[in-house]
């Protein structure tokens, strides 16, 4: 057995194509390699972690299942994330951990993002979204991405700390650069340092306060009370690492996913009309509705915001189906190609929310949040937040796309719809 084949590109050619036109490169590779392929993309200065420069992209459900069930001594997700994100990733956050340490931290964080906590945060964000949408200008093109970023940041603050007051909101919104297209490494490091200082102050302040432990407790309160199996509580550094990760990664990813959902809805008038009918029939409070949920899933299927998901670093030679991956190989789920497989999703490149109605979740081939024991801990929160914001948006606002283009544009490390997308508001309903 041997490593999966790949295109005959030099490392320099592969790197250029991957970072300049990644989706064109993926489409060309999928025509030649039906399940997976190898690119020589380099180590990005992480040879000390054992990376050898080979990247294997997997987009076949059986192979992905093997990958997600693999022994964590053979392949490591935490180390792979450190290769992928570098110094931006805090050393003790859930994304950087492996093995039992990761599983313990995962159980702690997920317990603080249960249904009651999610319901409380999304109820708060509904009111904030209504107020923010009411201030949108009419008669001129506006970019929705910054608006979605404001709303998603509010949702994350509500989940982390409970309903934020204006002072808390101003501190964090002022520290975070919501427009990522022009961000540099230097400006990102400044932002992270500023946020870290704010979070340390917040942790110290909350350490002096009584901890609420009911179902409405915030994630911060939950983490401050949680202990590992030996009874040891999380340190301030552990708390900082988790809060910073959720604050930064959570709000950017959801904001971009919301922008994509709006773009898909507005570019398909029949979907737009059907969604508004469902929302009108359901009343003003209901968000978890069948067609709305299907629209969210279909948008997530067609619009992965990153090229890879669920990256692993191979620590010792590892058999994956008919292949053997050498130690040092980076191996990743490629949701862009997985979600475009005709054997899983007929008419795979067409926006068809109906494919997700009737309880058909396509679980084996639908991985917008990764899979296995590394699936995103914020999955439930992200989905409920998207449903709540979209329901609020399409109940309140009539809009149309200023441009029909849906080209993905890199905003920081995430691919967003070109222009945000740009929309015109034609009416507002109070």
N, C-alpha and C positions, 0 to 999 in steps of 0.2 A: 504493500500500500504506500501511497505517496501523497504529498501535498496537492490540493486542488490546483488545476491548471489556471492560467490567467492570460491576459493579453500580452503580446510581445512588446511591452513598453519599457524603456529605461526607467530608473527610479525618478529621474528628473522629469521625464515626460508624464509619468503617472501622477506625480505630485502636482504638476501644473494642471493637468486635466481634472484632477480630483478637487482642487480648490477653485478653479475658474469655472468649469462647467460640469459639476459632479453628476447631475441627473442625466445629462447626455452620455457621460461615461458609463453610468450604471445601465442605461438602456442598451448601449452597444454591447456591453459585456453579457447582459441577459440573453441576447440573441445567440451568443456562442456557448454559454455555460448555463444550463437550465436550473441548477440548484445552488451553486456556490462558485467562487473564483478567488484567486489570489492577486493582490496588487503589492508591489514593492514601494511602500510609502515612506519608509524611513522610521527612525526611532525618536525623532524630535528631542534629542539629547537625553534620552532615558535609558541608555545602555546599562546604567547601574541598577536598573530594575529588571534587567534580563531581556529587554525587547530586542529583537533581531532585525526589525524593519519590514517583515512580511505581515500583511493584513489580509485575512480571509473573511469574505463577505458571504453570509449564509442567508438563504431565503426560501428554504424548503421546510415544511412543518416537522417532518420526522427528524431531520438533522437538528433543527432547533430544539426539539424535545430532548434529544440526547445531550445537547449543549447545556440546557437548563438543568438537567438532572446530574450533571457530571460532578465527580468528587472535587471538593474545593481545594484539596491538596494538589490536584493536577492542573486545575485552571483557577485563576484568581480574578474576581471582578474588581475588588478594591484596588489592587495594584494596577489593573488596567485603567481604572478611572484616574489614577494618579498620572499615568502616562498621557491620558487624553486631556485632562484639565490642568495638569501641572500645579503650580503654586496657588492657583485660585482655590483649589480644593483643600479645605481644612483637614488636618491629619486624623482627627478623631470623629469626624462626621460619619453618618451611616454609609455614604457612598464610598468612603475610603477604607472601610473595615472589611475583613474577610472572616470566614469560618464562624466559630461559636460567638466571637465578639460581635460580629455583624448580626447574627440571629438574635442575640440578647437585646441589642440596641433596636433592632427592627420591632421586636415585640413591645418594647417600651414606647416607641414613637407611635406605632399603630394604635395602641390603646388610648393615646391622647388625640387621635383623629377618628374617633368612633362616630356613629350615626348622630348621636345627640350633639356632639361638638360641631360636626359638619352642619347640622340643621341650624344651630344657633348662629354660626358664622354666615351662612348663606341668607338667613333671614335679615341679618344686618346689612349685607351687601345689596340686597334688593332695594332697601330704602336709599342707600347711598347712590346706587345706579340711577334710580329715578331722579334724584336731585341733579346728578351730573348730566344726564341726558337732557334735562329740561333747559340747561344752559347752552346747548349746542347751537351754533349760528345757522341761519337759514339763507338760502340763495347763493351760497358760495361753496366750492369744494373743500371738504375737510378730510384729513387723514384720521381713520378710526383707530389706528394702532396706539397712539398716545392716550386716547380716551380709554381704550381697553386696558392699558397699562395702569392708569390711575385707579380704575375699578378693581383690577386684579390685585394691586398693592393693598388697597383697602381690605379686600377679602383676606389676604394673608395676615395683615395686622390684626384683624378680628379673630382669626384662628389662633394666632400666637399669643395675643394679650387680652382678648375680649374686645368688646366694642371700643374702638379707639376714640379718645377725645381729640379736639383740634390741635392741641399742643403736641401730642404724640404723633399725629398724622403729619404735622409740619416738619417735625424733626426727621422723620424717616423719608418722606417724599423729597425733602431738600437734600438728603444725603445720597439718594439713588439717582443715577443717570438713566432716565427712562428712554432716551433716544440713544440706541447703541450703535447706530451705523458708523458714527465717526469716533467711537471710543477707541482709545489707545491703551496699551499695556500700562503706561504710567497713570493715566486717568482712572483705569479700572482698579489699580493698586491703591490709589488715593481713596476711591469710593469704598473699597473693602476695609481700609484702615479706619475711615470715618464711621462706617457702620459697626465695625467691631467695637469701637470706643463707645458708641451709643448703646449697643447691646450689653456691654459690660456694666455700664451705668444702670441700665434697666434691671439686669440680674441682681446687682447689689441692692437696688431699691426694693425689689420684690423679695429678696431674702429677709428684709426687715419687716415684711408684712405677713399677716396670717394667710396661710394657704387654703384656698377653697378647694374642696375635694368632691363636690357634687358633680352631676352630669353636665353642668354648664361650665365647669372649670376650663380655663384656657389651656392650650398646649404647653405654654411656659409653666403654668402652675402644676400641670401633670408631670412634666419632666423634673421639676424641682422636688417633687415628692417621691418620684420613682426610685427604685433601687435595683441592683443586679441580684442574681441568685444568692450571693453571699451577704446581702443586706447593705451593700455599699451604695450610697447615693451618687448621682452624677456630679462630677466636679464642675466648677465654673467654666473651665475650658471645654468640657464635654457639652455643657449647655450652650455655650457660645457657638461651637461648631455646628450643632444641629439647628439652632435658631437662624444663624446666618445662611446656612444652606437652604432652608425652607423659605426664608425671606427673599433671597435672590433668585434661586432656581425656580421656585414655585410660581412667583408672580410673572416672570418673563415668559415661561413656557405656556401658562394659561392665557396670557394676553395675546400671544401670537396665535394660539389655537383658536381663540375667539375671533380674531381678525380673519382667519381663514374661513371659519364657519359663516361669518357674515358675507364674505366674498362669494362663497359657493351658493348661499341662499339667494342673494340678489342677482346672481348670474343665471338662475333657473327660476323664471317667473312662476311656473307651476308649483315648484316647491315652496316658494315664498307665499303664494296664495293659500296653499293647503295648510301651511304652518299657522298662518294668521287665523284661519278658520278654526283650527284646533284650539288655539289660545283663546279666541273669543268665546267658544263654547264652554271652555273649562272654568272661566271666571278669572278673577284678578290674582288669586293666591297660588293656584296650582302651577307647579313647574315640572314635576315628573310626569310627563305625558308621552305616550307611545311614539308619535311621529316626531316630536321634538327630540326624544332620546335617539331615534334612528338617524335624524339629521346630524346630531352631534357625532355619533359613531361613524357615519359615512364621511363626514368632514375629517375626522381623525384618521380614517383609513387612507384617504387620498392625499393628505397634506402632512406628512411627517415633517416635523420642524428641524430635525437633524438627520444627517445621512445614515448614522448608525444608532443602534439602541442595544443596551445589554452587552457591552464590550467585555471580553475576557482576555487575560494574558495567560498563555499556556506555560506552565512551570516545568512540566516534564512531557515527553512525547505522548500524544493523546490521540486515540482512535475516535474518529467521528464518521460514522457510516463506513463507506469504503476508503476513507482517507486517513492518513496519519499526519497530524499537525506537529511540527517540530517545536521543541521548547524555545520560547522567545517569540512565538507567533502571537499576534493580536487577532482575535476572532470575534466577529460581531454579527448580530442580527441586522439585516438590511430591510427595514420595514417598507421603504419605498418600493422595492422589487417584490417583497413578500405580498404586499397588499395589492399588487397588480398582476398576480397570477390568475390566469383565466380558469384554471382548474379549481380555484377556491372562490373566485369572485367573477362570474360571467359578466361580460361587458365591463371589465375591471377598470378601464380608464374613464368610465362614465359615472357621473354623480347620480346614484340611485339609492336614496335612503330606504326605499321599500325592502331592500335586501336584508335589512336588520329588523324588520317587523316580524311578529309571530314567534319571538323567542329564539331566533336564529342569530347567535352571536359570533359564529365562525371562530370559536375560541382557539382552535389549533393554528389558525393563520391570521389572527387579529391581535397584534401586539403593540399598540401605540404607547403602552406604558411598560414595555418589556415583558418578562415572564419569569416563571419559576420563583425561587425564593429571593430573587432580586427585583421582583416587580415593584414599581414605584409605590411607596407607602402612601402617597397622596392621591392615589387613583380616584377613590370615592369623592374626595373633596374637589378635585379638579372637574370631574364630570358634573357633580351637583352645582358647582359654581358656574360652569358653562351653561347648563340648562337654565339656571336662575337669571343670568345676565341676558341670555338670548330671549328668554320669555319676556323680561322687562323691556328690552329694546324693541322687540317687534309688537308689543302691545302699545308702546308709547309713540314710536317714531315711524313715519313713512319715509323711505329713502330709496335712492337708486344709485347705481355705480356711475361715477364720473367717467370711468374708462372700463371697457370689458376685459382688459388684460388681467390674467391671473398668474403672471410669471413670478416664480419664487425669487426673492431678493434676500441676500444675507444681511441680517440685522444683528451685529455682534456675532454670536455663535449659532443663531437660530434663523431658519428660512421663513420669511414672512411674505404675504402677498404684496406685490409691487404697489407702492403708494400708500399702503397701510390697511385696507384699500382706500382710495379716494372716493367719497360719496357726496351726493347732494341730498339735503333734507327737503322734502316737499310739504310736509305737514307735521304738526305735533298734536298729540291727543293727551290732555291732562287726565 
